[in-house]
Amino acid sequence: MSKGKKSPLKLIIVGLVCFFLVFTLAPRIKTVMILNERKAKLVEQQKQLEKENTRLTEELENVYTSEAVEKIAREQLGMVKEGEMPVLKITRDENK
């Protein structure tokens, strides 16, 4: 055999190895790509949730101030200070 000619058996073996590698690695590569995309989305979601958590923590800290307690008492409970007149909002019921 000369160096220029390749044996058909060697070509078949190399072809089978390449075929095997392509069909075993391609699905794994696709899975890795899908998982990387999912990871990126989850990291972005985590950043958003951390921002919201920070905002809610600050809001919770502010709830215990006297101004916040007064605002909640006035707006949600309809309470008024001594000497003030309560203002009631009257709405028309469209269904009657």
Short mmCIF file of the C-alpha atoms (twelve columns), coordinates in Angstrom:
data_MODEL
# 
_entry.id   MODEL 
# 
loop_
_atom_site.group_PDB 
_atom_site.id 
_atom_site.type_symbol 
_atom_site.label_atom_id 
_atom_site.label_alt_id 
_atom_site.label_comp_id 
_atom_site.label_asym_id 
_atom_site.label_seq_id 
_atom_site.Cartn_x 
_atom_site.Cartn_y 
_atom_site.Cartn_z 
_atom_site.pdbx_PDB_model_num 
ATOM 1  C CA . MET A 1  0.000   0.000  0.000  1 
ATOM 2  C CA . SER A 2  1.226   3.457  -0.771 1 
ATOM 3  C CA . LYS A 3  0.868   6.431  1.502  1 
ATOM 4  C CA . GLY A 4  -1.472  8.230  -0.907 1 
ATOM 5  C CA . LYS A 5  -4.112  5.467  -0.860 1 
ATOM 6  C CA . LYS A 6  -6.292  4.901  2.160  1 
ATOM 7  C CA . SER A 7  -7.700  1.545  2.939  1 
ATOM 8  C CA . PRO A 8  -11.500 1.283  2.582  1 
ATOM 9  C CA . LEU A 9  -11.653 -0.384 5.988  1 
ATOM 10 C CA . LYS A 10 -10.024 2.624  7.648  1 
ATOM 11 C CA . LEU A 11 -12.462 4.980  5.890  1 
ATOM 12 C CA . ILE A 12 -15.420 2.891  7.052  1 
ATOM 13 C CA . ILE A 13 -14.165 2.852  10.646 1 
ATOM 14 C CA . VAL A 14 -13.522 6.621  10.642 1 
ATOM 15 C CA . GLY A 15 -16.953 7.182  9.111  1 
ATOM 16 C CA . LEU A 16 -18.652 5.022  11.724 1 
ATOM 17 C CA . VAL A 17 -16.829 6.784  14.553 1 
ATOM 18 C CA . CYS A 18 -17.823 10.194 13.156 1 
ATOM 19 C CA . PHE A 19 -21.421 9.019  12.699 1 
ATOM 20 C CA . PHE A 20 -21.487 7.729  16.288 1 
ATOM 21 C CA . LEU A 21 -20.042 10.968 17.662 1 
ATOM 22 C CA . VAL A 22 -22.464 13.169 15.755 1 
ATOM 23 C CA . PHE A 23 -25.543 11.264 16.864 1 
ATOM 24 C CA . THR A 24 -24.463 10.967 20.488 1 
ATOM 25 C CA . LEU A 25 -23.087 14.478 20.986 1 
ATOM 26 C CA . ALA A 26 -25.622 16.536 19.005 1 
ATOM 27 C CA . PRO A 27 -28.543 15.947 21.426 1 
ATOM 28 C CA . ARG A 28 -26.290 16.681 24.389 1 
ATOM 29 C CA . ILE A 29 -25.090 19.926 22.832 1 
ATOM 30 C CA . LYS A 30 -28.702 20.923 22.186 1 
ATOM 31 C CA . THR A 31 -29.581 20.145 25.811 1 
ATOM 32 C CA . VAL A 32 -26.668 22.259 27.053 1 
ATOM 33 C CA . MET A 33 -27.806 25.182 24.881 1 
ATOM 34 C CA . ILE A 34 -31.388 24.909 26.174 1 
ATOM 35 C CA . LEU A 35 -30.158 24.784 29.771 1 
ATOM 36 C CA . ASN A 36 -27.950 27.846 29.221 1 
ATOM 37 C CA . GLU A 37 -30.947 29.798 27.884 1 
ATOM 38 C CA . ARG A 38 -33.025 28.690 30.861 1 
ATOM 39 C CA . LYS A 39 -30.243 29.706 33.239 1 
ATOM 40 C CA . ALA A 40 -30.057 33.182 31.687 1 
ATOM 41 C CA . LYS A 41 -33.818 33.633 32.102 1 
ATOM 42 C CA . LEU A 42 -33.681 32.456 35.711 1 
ATOM 43 C CA . VAL A 43 -30.792 34.804 36.507 1 
ATOM 44 C CA . GLU A 44 -32.794 37.720 35.080 1 
ATOM 45 C CA . GLN A 45 -35.856 36.653 37.078 1 
ATOM 46 C CA . GLN A 46 -33.710 36.436 40.209 1 
ATOM 47 C CA . LYS A 47 -32.458 40.009 39.683 1 
ATOM 48 C CA . GLN A 48 -36.028 41.267 39.303 1 
ATOM 49 C CA . LEU A 49 -37.151 39.414 42.425 1 
ATOM 50 C CA . GLU A 50 -34.216 40.791 44.404 1 
ATOM 51 C CA . LYS A 51 -35.174 44.337 43.358 1 
ATOM 52 C CA . GLU A 52 -38.793 43.729 44.356 1 
ATOM 53 C CA . ASN A 53 -37.676 42.218 47.649 1 
ATOM 54 C CA . THR A 54 -35.542 45.291 48.389 1 
ATOM 55 C CA . ARG A 55 -38.444 47.591 47.535 1 
ATOM 56 C CA . LEU A 56 -40.849 45.638 49.743 1 
ATOM 57 C CA . THR A 57 -38.361 45.565 52.613 1 
ATOM 58 C CA . GLU A 58 -38.008 49.350 52.437 1 
ATOM 59 C CA . GLU A 59 -41.784 49.710 52.250 1 
ATOM 60 C CA . LEU A 60 -42.192 47.473 55.291 1 
ATOM 61 C CA . GLU A 61 -39.673 49.543 57.255 1 
ATOM 62 C CA . ASN A 62 -41.594 52.712 56.340 1 
ATOM 63 C CA . VAL A 63 -44.927 51.253 57.490 1 
ATOM 64 C CA . TYR A 64 -43.871 51.540 61.114 1 
ATOM 65 C CA . THR A 65 -43.325 55.305 60.972 1 
ATOM 66 C CA . SER A 66 -45.984 57.511 62.552 1 
ATOM 67 C CA . GLU A 67 -46.720 59.176 59.192 1 
ATOM 68 C CA . ALA A 68 -47.417 55.838 57.554 1 
ATOM 69 C CA . VAL A 69 -49.632 54.683 60.416 1 
ATOM 70 C CA . GLU A 70 -51.623 57.912 60.183 1 
ATOM 71 C CA . LYS A 71 -51.962 57.579 56.394 1 
ATOM 72 C CA . ILE A 72 -53.263 54.003 56.714 1 
ATOM 73 C CA . ALA A 73 -55.661 55.014 59.498 1 
ATOM 74 C CA . ARG A 74 -57.060 57.870 57.412 1 
ATOM 75 C CA . GLU A 75 -57.219 56.184 53.986 1 
ATOM 76 C CA . GLN A 76 -58.112 52.611 54.808 1 
ATOM 77 C CA . LEU A 77 -59.908 52.883 58.123 1 
ATOM 78 C CA . GLY A 78 -61.597 56.260 57.624 1 
ATOM 79 C CA . MET A 79 -60.292 57.635 60.917 1 
ATOM 80 C CA . VAL A 80 -59.999 61.380 61.574 1 
ATOM 81 C CA . LYS A 81 -58.201 63.499 64.133 1 
ATOM 82 C CA . GLU A 82 -60.126 65.099 66.957 1 
ATOM 83 C CA . GLY A 83 -61.963 68.175 65.690 1 
ATOM 84 C CA . GLU A 84 -61.851 67.129 62.013 1 
ATOM 85 C CA . MET A 85 -64.922 66.344 59.951 1 
ATOM 86 C CA . PRO A 86 -64.846 63.091 58.019 1 
ATOM 87 C CA . VAL A 87 -65.421 63.336 54.286 1 
ATOM 88 C CA . LEU A 88 -67.333 60.444 52.809 1 
ATOM 89 C CA . LYS A 89 -67.210 59.629 49.133 1 
ATOM 90 C CA . ILE A 90 -70.639 58.772 47.771 1 
ATOM 91 C CA . THR A 91 -70.818 56.785 44.576 1 
ATOM 92 C CA . ARG A 92 -73.844 56.131 42.455 1 
ATOM 93 C CA . ASP A 93 -74.717 52.477 41.983 1 
ATOM 94 C CA . GLU A 94 -75.261 52.004 38.245 1 
ATOM 95 C CA . ASN A 95 -76.895 48.588 38.653 1 
ATOM 96 C CA . LYS A 96 -80.048 49.847 40.447 1 
# 
